[in-house]
Amino acid sequence: MAEKIGRTPVREQAPEERVKNFEEVCYGYSIEEAQREAERCLQCRNPRCVPACPVNIQIPQFIMQIALGRPLKAADVLWQDSSLPAVCGRVCPQETQCEGACIKGVKGEPVAIGKLERFAADTARKEGYFDKTIAPANGHKVAIVGSGPAGLACASDLARWGYRVKIFEALHESGGVLAYGIPEFRLPKKEVVLKEIDNVRSLGVEIETDVVVGRTVTIDSLLDQEGYDAVFISSGAGLPKFMGIPGENLNGVLSANELLTRANLMKAFDKSYDTPVYVGKRVVVVGGGNVAMDAARTAARLGAEVHLVYRRSEVELPARVEEVHHAKEEGIQFHLLSNPVEILGTDKGWVRGIKAVKMALGEPDESGRRRPAPVPGSEFEIECDVVVMSLGTSPNPLIASTTPGLMVQKWGGIVAEDETGQTTREGVFAGGDAVSGAATVILAMGAGRKAAKAIDEYVKGKAGNVDHQP
C-alpha cells in the first residue's frame, strides 16, 4: 500500500530568475517541513541507508532528533561521522547512496536524507553551535597536503583524537574543490564552505595557504626536517583532460576547471572584480558529469546560450538527476549521442564552432555502460565562441615526481591501500581524488576518515602505544 504522505518538496528559486544570478537554487527546509519529512523515516532496526553512506553517518538517529524538534542534537549525531554535513547535504549523490538504499523508496519515495542533513547542519551554523570536543594533546603531529574534503575529514578526526594537525594548501583559499570547483549556486562559499572550514579550525587544525608541496616544501622535508610523524596526501585531481582533436589549441577552448576556478575563486561572476572570464554569445560544453553541468549552468549565468554535447544517451549521463533536471530548467540545450571530432576556428585563431558526429550505443564496456561508436556520414556543426572541455581530471604529478619511493598508477593516481590509504612510502598515506581520480565529495571524505584511523594506528604503534582509536 502506497504511503499517504509523500516526500516533502524543497522550495527553490524559479528557473527564469536563478539563471540570472549566482544565489543558491535550493532554499532548504523550514523546521515544520523538516519535521514532517523526518516523520516519514521508519527507523529501521537494520537500516540499509547507513552502510550505503561512505562515512557511515547514523542516519536514523539524526533523523529521529529532527522529528523530535531537536536539530542541534541531530547535528551532534552528524558530527560523529562527518565534518562537513552542510556541504554533504547539498552536493552528495544521495540518490545512489543513502536515499538509493532507503526502504521507503521501494514502493514510494525515499526519505529526503540529504535535505534533512542540510537542515540540521544549517540550523547549527545559524545558531553558532559546534561540538569542539577534543582529546588531550598526545604529542604527535601530522601534516596534510590539500584542504579539500579528504584532507578536512582526516584533519578533523585526528584533531579530535589529540593530534596537532597542519594542512598545507597550494591555493590562496582553503577548501579544495569545495572552493574552486562547485559553483556558488550549488554551494555558497561564505555562508557554508568557510563556516564548515572554520569549524575544523576550531578543533585546533592549522591551515597554511600558498604552499606548493613539491616546491615550497617536500614530503621528505615534512617528515625528516619538520618532525611530522605522518603525512596524508589529499591534493585532489586538478589536471584537466582534453580530447586530442584538431583545433583544441584555438583561443576560446578551456577546461571546465579553468571556467569554474575563475568563477569561484576569482569571482569572475561579480562585476566588481577585475577577473572576467570570456564565454561569448554561445558556449559548447563537452561532457556529461556533474562538473559539465556546473560549467554549463555557470556559463548560462554569465550570459551565454549553452549547448551540452555528450556521447552517450541520457540514461548513461553520470551527472546527478537533480543537476540534469536543473540544467534543463535553465535552458541548457542537450545534444546527446554526439561527440566532437574537430574544433573549428577563424583565420584569427578563435573558435567559431565544433564539428561533431552522431553516436550509436553498442555492447557494454568496462564501465558497464554501452560503448558509443560513431555513425558514418552523420557529421554536423554547432556554431559557438567558446568550447569547455569537461572530460575528467587526473592528479598533478608534482608530488609523486618529488617524493622518492612513492608509486603511482599509469594514469597518475597515487598507489594506496583501499582501507588504510597507506602508500608505498612508510608514514605516507593518501586518499581522495589524488588516489581515485575525480570522484564525489563524500567518497573523498570516506577515504580521509579511513586514513585518519590508519595514521593513528601507525603513529601509536611506532611509539609503542597500543591505545588506538576505534
N, C-alpha and C positions, 0 to 999 in steps of 0.2 A: 504494500500500500504506500503510495507516494505521500511524502510529508505535507502537512497543511501549511506550514510556514516555510517559504523558500529562503534562499540566501539573501541577506540584506545588501542591497546595491550600495555602491560607494559614489558619493557625489563628485562630479568632475566639471572642469571648465568646458564650455561649449567649444566644439572644434573650430568654428569660424572666428572665435575670439582668441583661443590659445595659440593658433598658428601665427598670430601677430606678436606674441610675447614669449618670454622665457620663464614665466612663472609656472609653478608646479601644476601638472594636469589634474592629479587626483587630490581632493581635499581631505580625504580620510574620514573616519567615523566620529560621530559625536558620542558622548557617554551612553546615551539611550540606544543609539544604533549598535554600538559595540556590545552592550549587554544583551540586546536582542539576538545578535549573531552568536555570541558566546553561549547562549542558552540552547543553541542547536547542537552543540557538542554532546556526544553520547557518553563521554567519559569512559571510554573503552577500558576494560581490565587489562587487555594486552593490545595497546594502541599500535596500529600499523604506521602511524604518522611519525613516531619518534625515530625508529631505525631508518626511515626514509629521509631524515634530516641529516646532512653531513656533519653537523656538530651536536646532534642528538639532544636538541632542546626538549625539555619535559613539557610537551605541548598541552596535554590535558590539564596539567597543574596550573599553568599560567592562564589558560582559558577559564578555568574554574574561578580564579581570582577576579577576572573581569566580570564574569557572570554574577559574582557576589558584590560587585561595585567597588573592588579594591585594585585599581590599576597599578598602584605603586607596588603592591605585593606581587602583582603579575610581572612587573619589571624586575623585581628581585629574583624571581624564578628564571627569567630570561638571562640575566647576567651570570647565572651559574655556568652557562654554557656558551654565551655569545657576548662579545664585547661591542658589537655593532648592531643591536637589534633594530634601531630606527633606519639603518641602511638596508639591512636584510629584508625588513618588512616591505621595502619599496622595490628592490631590484632582484630578489631571489626568484628563480623559476619555480614557484610553489606548485604550479600545475603538474610538473613532472616529478616533484619530490613529496613534501608532506601532504599537500592537498590531493596530489595524484594517488596517494595511498589511503586517503580518508574513506572510511566505510560508508559515510553518508553519500559519497559520490557514486556508489554502485547503482542506486536506484533514483538518485536525485543529484543535487548539487553539493559538493564538498563544503565543509566549514571554511570560511574565509580566514584561514590561519595567518596568512601574510598581513592582511589588513588589521587583524587583531594585534599582531606583534607590533606593527607600526603604531597603533593606537596606544598601547601600553608604554612603549618607549617615548613617544611624543609627549604623553602626559607627564612622565617622569622628568623629561627635559624642561617642559614649561614650568614645572614646579621646583626646578633646581635640585632634583633628588637623584643621587647616585650612590651606590654602595662602594665605599672606598676601603673596605676591609682588606688588610694585607697581613701576611705573617711577619714575624720579626726578621730583620736582615740576617741573611745566612752567610754573608762574607764572600759570596761568589758573584761574578758579573758576566753578562752575556751581551754580545754585540749582534745586532740585527741589521741586515742590509736591505733597505727598502721599507717604506712606510705605508704600503698598500694593505689590503685586508689580511693577507697571510702574516705579514710582519706585525701588524697591530694585534692580531689574535694571539700570536706566540708571545709577544711582549706582555700582554695583559695577564696571561696565565702565569708567566714566570715572575712578574712583579708581585702578583698576589701571593706567590709562594716564597717571597722574601729575597728574590734576586735583584741585583742592581742591573738595570737594563738600559742600553742606549741604542737608539735607532739612527742609522746613517742614511739620509735621503739625498739622492742626486739632484732633484729639482729644488726650486726655491719655496715650494709649498709642500706640506706633507699630505698623505692620503693616497698616493699612487693613482691607480685607475679611478678611484672614487673622486679624485680632484681633477684629473686631466681628461678622463675618458667618458664618464657618464654625464650627459647633459643636465643642466640646471633644472629643466622642466621635468626631469625624472627624479633627480636627487639634488635638492638645494644644498649649496656648499656652506653658506654662512650659518643657516639655521640647523642643518642636520650634520653634515660631514665634520665641520670644525668643532661642533659641540661633542660629537662622539670621540673625536681625537683628544679634545680637552679632558674627557673622562679618563682616557688611557693615561694621559699625562698626570692626572691627579693621583694615579697609583704610584707615582714616582718615576715613571718612564721618561727618559730624556730623548728628545728628537733633535738631531743636528741636520740642518738642510745644507744644500750646495756642497755636498761631499760625494765625489765620484769615486766609489771603491774600485780600485784597479788603477787609479791615477793619484788622487789625493792621498789615499791610504790603500793598503792591500790586505787581503785576508791574512797573509803571513804576518804582517806588521801588527794587526789587531791581536793575534794570538801570541806572538813572540815578544813584541816590544811594549804593547799596551796592556798586557796581562789579562786579556779576556779568557775565561775558561772554555767558552764555546762560541761559535758563530753560526747564525741562521741566515741563509741567503734566501731572500724573498724579493728579488729585484724585478720580478714580472717579466712580461714578454712585450717589449715595446718596439721591436724591429719589424716594420711592415713588409708584407709580401706583395709582389707585383706579378703580372701575368707573363711578362716577357714577350708581348706582342708589339708589332710595329707602331710607332707613334707615342710610346709611353714616356719619351723624353721631351715631349712638347710642353710649352708653357700652358698651365691650366690643368695638368694632371697632378693629383696629390693623393696621399693616403688618407684614409678616414682618421687615422691617428693625428695627422697634422691638422686637419679641419677641426676635430674635437678639442685638441690641445689649445689651439688658438682661441676657440670659442670659450673654453672653460678657464684655463689658467691665465690667458692673456686678455680675457674679457672682450673678445672681438665683437660680441653682440651688443656691447654697450658703446654708444657713440661718444661718450665722454672719455673713452680710452683710445689712444692713437695706435691701435693694433688691429686694423681691419683684416678681414680675410675675403679674398675675391671669390664670388660664386657666379657672377654674371647673371644673365637672364634665365638660363636653363642649365640644370645640372643632371648628369647621369651618375648614379651610384651603382657600383658593381659589387654584388654580394647579397646574401640573404640572412645573415645573422643579426644578433642584437645590435652590434656595432654599426652594421649597414643601416638598420632602422634609425639608430641615433644620428648617424651622419645625414641621412635623408631628411629627417624631421628638423634637424638643425639648419640645413641648407634652406628648407622651406621658410623657417622663421627669419632667415637672413634675406628673404625676398625673392628666392628663385623658384621657378617651376621645376619640379623634381621628378625624374624618371628613375625607377629602380630596375636593374637588369639582373636576373638570376637564372642559372642554367637548368634548375630543376623545377618541379611543379610546386604549388602551394602546400601540398601535403608534406613535402620534404623540407620546407623552409625551417631552418634551425632557430630562427628568432622566436621569442615568446609570442603566444597567441595574442596577448594583450597589446604588445608593441605593434604587431602587424595590424590589428584592429584600429589602434590609434593612428597609425600611419595612413591607412586607407581613409579614415575620417578626415584627416588633414589634407587630403588631396594628392598624396603621393601616387604616381601612376606606375603600376607594376607591369613589367614585361617579363613574364615567366617563360620557362623553357626557351631561353635565349642566352647567347653567350657572345661577348665581344671578340672579334678577330683582328681588329685594327682600330687605332685611334686616328682620326682624320685631322689634318692641320691646314692652316692658311699658309700663304707664302711668306708670312712674317713669323712663323713658328708658334702660332697659338692654336689651341684646339678649336675645331669647327664642328665636330661631330664624332660619332663612332660608327663603324661597320660591324654588324652583329649577324649571327646565324641562328636559325631556329634549331632547337634540340629535341630529340626523342629519347624517352627513357627505355633502357634495356634491362638486363639482369642486374640484381643487386651486387654492389661492390663490397670491399672490406668493411665499410661503414654500416652496411646493412641497407643502405638506400640504393634505389635503382640507378644504375650508371647512365649518365646522359651521353648521347652521341649526336654529332651534327647531322642535320638533314641536308643532303646535297641540293644545291641550287636555291637555298632559302634565304640568301643574304638580304639584309635590309639595313637602312641607315637611320640614325636618330641625330638630329641637329642638337648641338649643345655648346656651351662655352667652357665648361669645367667637367672633368671626369674624376670621380672619387673612387679609389680602389679600396674595397673592404673585404679582403681575401684572407684574413687571419694575420697573426703575428708570430714571431719567434723571439727567443731571448737574445739580448745583446751579448755578443761573445767576449766582451771586455773582461769580465770577472774570471771566466774559465781560462782565458789566454794569459792571465797574470797570476794564476794560482796553480803551481805545480802539483800534479797528482790528482787534480780534480777532473774526473772523467765526464764527458758529455755525449749525448746521443748524436747521430749523424746530422740531425736537423737542428742541433744546438741546445736541446734541453739537458739540464744537469742530471746525471745519473744519481738517483737516490732511492732508498728503500721506501715502499709504499706506506708501511705502518709506522716508520720512525723518522723518515726524512734523512737518515744517515747517508752521507755521500762517501766517495772513495777516499776522502781525507779524514783522518781521526779528528774529532772535535768540530767538524764542519758539517752542518745539516742544511737542507734546502727543501723548499716547498712552494706550492702555488704555481703560477704560470711559468716561473723560471724552470720548473721541472716538467709540468704537464703541457706547456703551451697554453695559449689563450683559452680560459675556461670561465667559470662563474665565480662571483664574489664568495659565495658560501662554500664552494669546494676549496678555494684558497684558504679560507678561514679554518676549514676542517684540517687541512694539511698543516697549518700553523699550530693548531692545538695538539695534533699528534707529535709534531716536532718538539713542542714545549715539554711534553711528558718525557720524550726520549732524552732531551737535553738534561732535564732534571735527574733522570736515572744515570746518565753518563757522568755528570759532574759529581754527584754524590757518591757514585760508585768509585770514581777515581780518587775521591777524598776519603774513602773508607767509611762513608756514612750510608747505612742501609735504610734510613728512614725516608723512603721515597714518597713522592706524591702519588695519589691514587691514579 
